Amino acid sequence: MYIRNAWYVAGWASEFGQELTSVTVLEQRLVMYRTNATTVVALEDRCPHRLLPLSKGKRIGDDIQCGYHGMTFNCSGACIRVPGQDNVPSSAYVRAYPVEQRNDIVFVWMGDAEKANTDLIFDMPEFTSPQWHVHQGDALHLKAHYLNVAENLVDPAHVSFVHPTTLGNAASENVPVHVDTQGDVLVAWRWIRDAEPVGFFQKFGGFSGNVDRWHYYYLHLPSIAVIDFGSASSELNLEEQDRNQGVRIFALHFLTPVNEHYTIDRWLHIRNTAVDDEAASEQMDAMFRIAFNEDKEILEAIDEQEQLPQSRKPIRLAIDKGPTVYRRRIRDMAEQEATEDLGEPLHPTFVHHE
């Protein structure tokens, strides 16, 4: 159920320097490094000779020399030297993966290189707006399938029960969740009106009375989620389009599937409050870590159960509309990648009737 023709986060920009770094995405090992011109390169981390990972070799300028027999590969994956012989076999190459750095994030395209369109890389105008503060958080390592992690990020209903002291409370338990699955991005949301602020906004909102608060969950397939949440004094009675008038935060989650039971969730937040206040960033990080570790505990327990024999099928509830559509779309995308569409025939020998 991996979608290969997509941009995945290989790491924060700060994770890549001159040294050779081994990264695993979709069960594929990559060796990544910055060239002398600071461009990030991603190559297949396996020498085609005896299969030693190239990350066990060394840099020769911008090239990589295998640590076993010295075969050397350039940034495009071509072998440029085989010690002891002049000819280079045509099969002596490693795959090169398209890489793009944007907003201090390094993205890698895991599918067909000719389909790598940088216009498809996730972006938001708030990344470069002076009215917003961008702060990178951590890399949360989860022993869980990425589909389960992504489902959790289009599911406002779990917040009341999993995060009762940080991001939710009992006031939202029975508030209806709205879901829109018509567009390319799946959206689930709800407003909790005239309620006590949750722990997060008790600390950062400075609210003395009840608030209206919102959660909007945006899931960009295959595995990037944006959670738009915030609060405003109930006296303002804000409408949906006026959320910037309240304390508004975007929590971004970039999910990197490592293998069937291992996902890395690199998260950051963008906020319209305490701009350029690093002390606030550190305090928010501390609260996010508490909340996201609560998710981690739940998701890893689910993964353990899924690996055990099942005596009956799990059930689905009304609140599962977003996750259900997400699973179906991922399945459809995977099926499309598994076949090759040759287009309309020039001289068909059949007539199709709808």
C-alpha positions as CSV (number, residue, x, y, z in Angstrom):
1,M,0.0,0.0,0.0
2,Y,2.9,2.4,-0.6
3,I,2.4,5.2,-3.1
4,R,5.7,5.7,-4.8
5,N,4.9,8.6,-7.2
6,A,4.9,11.2,-4.4
7,W,7.2,13.5,-2.5
8,Y,8.2,12.2,0.9
9,V,10.1,14.0,3.6
10,A,13.6,12.5,4.0
11,G,14.5,14.8,6.8
12,W,14.9,18.4,8.0
13,A,17.4,20.4,6.0
14,S,19.6,20.4,9.1
15,E,19.9,16.6,9.1
16,F,22.0,16.6,5.9
17,G,25.6,17.7,5.6
18,Q,28.8,16.6,3.9
19,E,28.7,13.2,5.6
20,L,27.0,10.1,4.0
21,T,23.7,9.5,5.7
22,S,21.6,6.4,5.3
23,V,17.8,7.0,5.1
24,T,15.0,4.4,4.6
25,V,11.8,5.4,2.8
26,L,9.2,2.9,1.6
27,E,11.6,0.1,2.6
28,Q,14.2,1.5,0.1
29,R,17.6,2.5,1.6
30,L,19.0,5.7,0.3
31,V,22.4,7.3,0.9
32,M,22.1,11.1,1.1
33,Y,24.6,13.9,1.4
34,R,25.2,17.5,0.4
35,T,27.6,18.2,-2.5
36,N,30.2,20.9,-2.3
37,A,27.6,23.2,-3.9
38,T,25.2,22.3,-1.0
39,T,22.7,20.4,-3.2
40,V,21.3,17.3,-1.5
41,V,21.8,14.1,-3.4
42,A,19.9,10.8,-2.9
43,L,21.3,7.6,-4.3
44,E,20.4,3.9,-3.9
45,D,22.3,2.8,-0.8
46,R,23.6,-0.4,-2.4
47,C,26.7,-1.1,-4.5
48,P,25.7,-3.3,-7.5
49,H,28.8,-5.4,-7.1
50,R,28.6,-7.1,-3.6
51,L,25.6,-5.0,-2.3
52,L,27.6,-3.2,0.4
53,P,25.7,0.0,1.4
54,L,27.4,2.9,-0.2
55,S,26.9,4.8,3.1
56,K,29.7,2.5,4.4
57,G,32.0,4.0,1.8
58,K,33.5,7.5,1.6
59,R,33.3,10.8,-0.3
60,I,35.7,11.5,-3.2
61,G,34.7,15.1,-3.9
62,D,31.1,14.9,-4.8
63,D,31.3,11.2,-5.7
64,I,31.0,8.1,-3.5
65,Q,33.6,5.3,-3.4
66,C,32.3,1.9,-2.3
67,G,34.1,0.7,0.8
68,Y,34.5,-2.8,-0.4
69,H,36.2,-2.7,-3.8
70,G,36.4,1.0,-4.6
71,M,33.8,1.3,-7.4
72,T,33.0,5.0,-7.6
73,F,29.6,6.6,-8.4
74,N,28.8,10.2,-9.3
75,C,25.8,12.2,-8.2
76,S,23.6,10.9,-11.0
77,G,24.3,7.3,-10.0
78,A,26.7,6.5,-12.9
79,C,29.8,4.4,-12.2
80,I,32.8,6.4,-13.1
81,R,35.6,4.1,-11.9
82,V,36.1,0.3,-11.5
83,P,39.6,-0.2,-10.0
84,G,41.6,-2.7,-11.9
85,Q,39.8,-2.4,-15.3
86,D,39.2,0.2,-17.9
87,N,35.7,-0.7,-19.0
88,V,32.6,0.0,-16.9
89,P,29.7,-2.5,-17.3
90,S,26.4,-1.0,-18.4
91,S,24.8,-2.5,-15.3
92,A,27.3,-0.7,-13.0
93,Y,25.1,2.1,-11.7
94,V,22.9,3.0,-8.8
95,R,19.5,4.6,-8.9
96,A,19.4,8.4,-8.3
97,Y,16.3,9.9,-6.7
98,P,14.9,13.4,-7.4
99,V,15.4,15.7,-4.3
100,E,14.1,19.1,-3.5
101,Q,14.7,21.3,-0.5
102,R,12.0,23.7,0.4
103,N,11.2,25.6,3.6
104,D,14.2,23.9,5.3
105,I,12.7,20.5,4.5
106,V,14.2,17.9,2.2
107,F,11.8,16.0,0.0
108,V,12.6,13.0,-2.1
109,W,10.6,11.5,-4.9
110,M,10.4,7.7,-4.6
111,G,8.6,6.9,-7.9
112,D,9.3,7.3,-11.6
113,A,11.8,10.1,-11.9
114,E,10.2,11.5,-15.1
115,K,7.0,12.0,-13.1
116,A,8.7,14.1,-10.4
117,N,6.9,17.4,-10.5
118,T,8.1,20.0,-8.0
119,D,4.8,21.8,-8.2
120,L,3.4,18.9,-6.2
121,I,5.6,19.6,-3.2
122,F,3.6,20.6,-0.1
123,D,3.7,24.3,0.7
124,M,1.7,26.9,2.6
125,P,1.8,30.7,2.3
126,E,2.3,31.0,6.1
127,F,5.8,29.5,5.7
128,T,7.0,32.9,4.3
129,S,4.6,35.3,5.9
130,P,6.0,37.7,8.6
131,Q,2.7,37.5,10.5
132,W,3.5,33.8,11.2
133,H,6.2,32.0,13.1
134,V,7.5,28.7,11.8
135,H,9.1,26.3,14.2
136,Q,10.4,22.8,13.5
137,G,9.8,20.2,16.2
138,D,11.0,16.7,16.4
139,A,11.0,13.4,14.5
140,L,8.5,11.1,16.3
141,H,9.4,7.4,15.7
142,L,6.4,5.2,15.8
143,K,6.2,1.4,15.6
144,A,3.0,1.6,13.5
145,H,1.9,1.4,9.9
146,Y,1.7,4.8,8.3
147,L,-1.9,4.3,7.2
148,N,-3.0,4.1,10.9
149,V,-0.9,7.1,11.8
150,A,-2.5,9.1,8.9
151,E,-6.0,8.0,9.9
152,N,-5.3,9.4,13.3
153,L,-4.5,12.8,11.7
154,V,-7.9,13.1,10.0
155,D,-9.9,12.2,13.1
156,P,-10.9,15.0,15.4
157,A,-13.1,12.7,17.5
158,H,-10.1,11.0,19.3
159,V,-8.8,14.3,20.8
160,S,-11.3,14.3,23.7
161,F,-10.2,10.9,24.9
162,V,-6.5,10.6,23.9
163,H,-5.5,14.2,24.8
164,P,-7.8,15.3,27.7
165,T,-5.2,17.6,29.3
166,T,-3.5,19.1,26.3
167,L,-5.5,19.4,23.1
168,G,-8.9,18.3,24.2
169,N,-11.4,18.0,27.0
170,A,-14.8,16.4,27.7
171,A,-16.7,19.4,26.2
172,S,-16.1,18.1,22.7
173,E,-17.1,14.4,23.2
174,N,-20.5,14.7,21.6
175,V,-19.9,17.6,19.2
176,P,-20.6,16.4,15.6
177,V,-17.6,16.1,13.2
178,H,-18.0,17.4,9.7
179,V,-16.2,15.7,6.8
180,D,-15.6,16.8,3.3
181,T,-14.1,14.2,0.9
182,Q,-15.0,15.8,-2.4
183,G,-11.6,17.4,-3.1
184,D,-8.0,16.1,-3.4
185,V,-7.5,17.0,0.3
186,L,-9.7,15.2,2.9
187,V,-11.0,17.5,5.6
188,A,-12.6,16.8,8.9
189,W,-13.6,19.6,11.4
190,R,-15.7,20.8,14.3
191,W,-16.2,23.8,16.5
192,I,-16.7,23.6,20.2
193,R,-18.6,26.8,21.2
194,D,-18.6,28.5,24.6
195,A,-16.4,26.0,26.5
196,E,-13.5,26.0,28.8
197,P,-10.2,26.4,27.0
198,V,-8.2,23.2,26.7
199,G,-4.8,22.9,28.5
200,F,-2.8,24.1,25.5
201,F,-4.7,27.4,25.2
202,Q,-5.0,27.9,29.0
203,K,-1.2,28.2,28.8
204,F,-0.8,30.1,25.6
205,G,-4.0,31.9,24.9
206,G,-4.3,34.0,28.0
207,F,-8.1,33.4,28.1
208,S,-9.9,34.3,31.3
209,G,-13.3,33.0,30.3
210,N,-14.9,30.5,27.9
211,V,-13.8,30.2,24.3
212,D,-14.9,29.0,20.9
213,R,-12.3,26.6,19.6
214,W,-11.9,24.7,16.4
215,H,-10.1,21.7,14.9
216,Y,-9.7,21.4,11.1
217,Y,-7.8,18.3,10.0
218,Y,-6.5,18.4,6.4
219,L,-5.0,15.2,5.0
220,H,-2.9,15.5,1.8
221,L,-2.4,12.1,0.2
222,P,-0.5,10.1,0.7
223,S,0.9,11.1,4.1
224,I,1.0,14.8,5.0
225,A,-1.4,16.2,7.5
226,V,-2.2,19.8,8.6
227,I,-4.1,20.3,11.8
228,D,-5.5,23.9,12.1
229,F,-6.6,24.4,15.7
230,G,-7.2,27.5,17.8
231,S,-9.3,29.4,20.2
232,A,-11.0,32.8,20.5
233,S,-13.1,34.4,23.2
234,S,-16.7,33.3,23.0
235,E,-17.8,36.9,23.0
236,L,-16.3,37.3,19.5
237,N,-18.5,34.5,18.1
238,L,-16.0,34.1,15.2
239,E,-17.0,32.7,11.9
240,E,-15.0,30.1,10.0
241,Q,-13.3,32.6,7.8
242,D,-12.2,34.8,10.7
243,R,-10.0,32.3,12.5
244,N,-7.0,34.5,12.2
245,Q,-8.6,36.8,14.7
246,G,-8.1,34.1,17.4
247,V,-5.0,32.3,18.6
248,R,-4.4,30.0,15.6
249,I,-1.8,27.3,15.2
250,F,-1.1,24.9,12.4
251,A,0.5,21.6,13.4
252,L,2.1,19.9,10.4
253,H,2.9,16.2,10.3
254,F,5.1,14.8,7.5
255,L,4.8,11.0,7.6
256,T,7.7,9.0,6.2
257,P,6.8,5.3,5.9
258,V,9.9,3.3,6.7
259,N,8.4,-0.1,6.6
260,E,5.2,-1.9,7.4
261,H,5.5,-1.4,11.1
262,Y,7.6,1.8,11.3
263,T,6.7,5.4,10.5
264,I,8.6,8.6,11.2
265,D,6.4,11.6,11.9
266,R,8.4,14.9,11.5
267,W,6.3,17.7,13.0
268,L,6.4,21.4,13.1
269,H,4.1,24.2,14.0
270,I,3.2,27.6,12.5
271,R,1.5,30.1,14.8
272,N,0.1,33.7,14.7
273,T,1.0,34.3,18.4
274,A,4.3,34.9,20.2
275,V,6.0,35.5,16.9
276,D,9.8,35.3,17.2
277,D,9.5,34.2,20.8
278,E,11.8,31.1,21.1
279,A,10.8,30.6,24.7
280,A,7.2,30.1,23.6
281,S,8.4,27.7,20.9
282,E,10.2,25.5,23.5
283,Q,7.1,25.6,25.8
284,M,4.8,24.6,22.9
285,D,7.3,21.8,21.9
286,A,7.0,20.4,25.4
287,M,3.2,20.3,25.3
288,F,3.2,18.8,21.8
289,R,5.6,16.1,22.9
290,I,3.2,15.1,25.6
291,A,0.2,15.0,23.2
292,F,2.1,13.2,20.4
293,N,3.4,10.6,22.7
294,E,-0.2,10.0,23.8
295,D,-0.9,9.2,20.1
296,K,2.3,7.1,19.9
297,E,1.1,4.9,22.8
298,I,-2.3,4.3,21.2
299,L,-1.0,3.7,17.6
300,E,1.8,1.3,18.7
301,A,-0.7,-0.7,20.8
302,I,-3.0,-1.0,17.7
303,D,-0.1,-2.2,15.6
304,E,0.7,-4.9,18.1
305,Q,-2.9,-6.1,18.0
306,E,-3.1,-6.1,14.2
307,Q,-0.2,-8.5,14.1
308,L,-2.1,-11.0,16.2
309,P,-4.6,-13.5,14.8
310,Q,-8.0,-11.9,14.4
311,S,-11.2,-13.8,15.3
312,R,-13.5,-11.2,13.8
313,K,-13.4,-8.0,11.7
314,P,-13.0,-4.6,13.4
315,I,-16.1,-2.4,13.1
316,R,-16.4,1.1,11.6
317,L,-18.4,3.9,13.1
318,A,-20.0,7.1,11.7
319,I,-16.9,9.1,12.8
320,D,-14.7,7.0,10.5
321,K,-15.9,8.6,7.2
322,G,-12.6,10.4,6.6
323,P,-10.3,7.4,7.4
324,T,-12.5,5.1,5.3
325,V,-12.3,7.4,2.2
326,Y,-8.5,7.8,2.9
327,R,-8.0,4.0,2.8
328,R,-10.0,3.6,-0.4
329,R,-8.1,6.4,-2.2
330,I,-4.7,5.0,-1.2
331,R,-5.8,1.6,-2.4
332,D,-7.0,3.1,-5.8
333,M,-3.7,5.0,-6.1
334,A,-1.6,1.9,-5.4
335,E,-3.6,-0.1,-8.0
336,Q,-3.1,2.6,-10.6
337,E,0.7,2.5,-10.0
338,A,0.7,-1.3,-10.3
339,T,-0.4,-1.1,-14.0
340,E,0.7,0.9,-17.0
341,D,-1.9,2.9,-19.0
342,L,-1.0,2.8,-22.7
343,G,-3.7,5.3,-23.6
344,E,-6.4,5.1,-26.2
345,P,-5.6,2.7,-29.1
346,L,-5.1,4.1,-32.6
347,H,-7.0,1.3,-34.4
348,P,-9.2,-0.4,-31.8
349,T,-10.6,-3.8,-32.5
350,F,-13.4,-3.4,-30.0
351,V,-16.2,-1.0,-29.4
352,H,-17.0,0.0,-25.9
353,H,-20.5,0.9,-24.8
354,E,-21.2,2.7,-21.5
